[in-house]
Amino acid sequence: MDEQDQTALLQVEVVTTGPLPVVTASGEVDIVSAPVLERALRQALRQRPRTVIVDLAGISFLGSVGIGVLAAAGGQCPELLRIVASHPVRRPLELTGAANLFVLCDSLAAAIAQPA
């Protein structure tokens, strides 16, 4: 199942090709665009997966509201969310201590290969 959602600031796609859904986002996650990411994560979580891969390699800005959306989604999975983190994503996660709530990966391939 593929589904896309977007605003002027953020484009999001949810793809399920294997046991784990992948939410891919590009653009900026701020107070205006965070609901788009939240909807995509809710869609991915409807399948009740053990975790979700969130590919944020194309994100150029991650605000505190976006961190909250990720943390809320992560709380609904038995395993930590696997986040493909660009530098603009990794930095606020690390500075706020929220990085400990997720498995941060350098690439989509690494997130997929991450052991359960």
Buried (B, 14 or more C-beta within 10 A) or exposed (E): EEBEBBBEBBBBBBBBEEEBBBBBBBBBBBEBBBBBBBBBBBBBBEEEBEBBBBBBBBBBBBBBBBBEBBBEBBEBBEBBBBBBBBEBBBEBBEEEEBBEBBBBBEEBEEBBEBEE
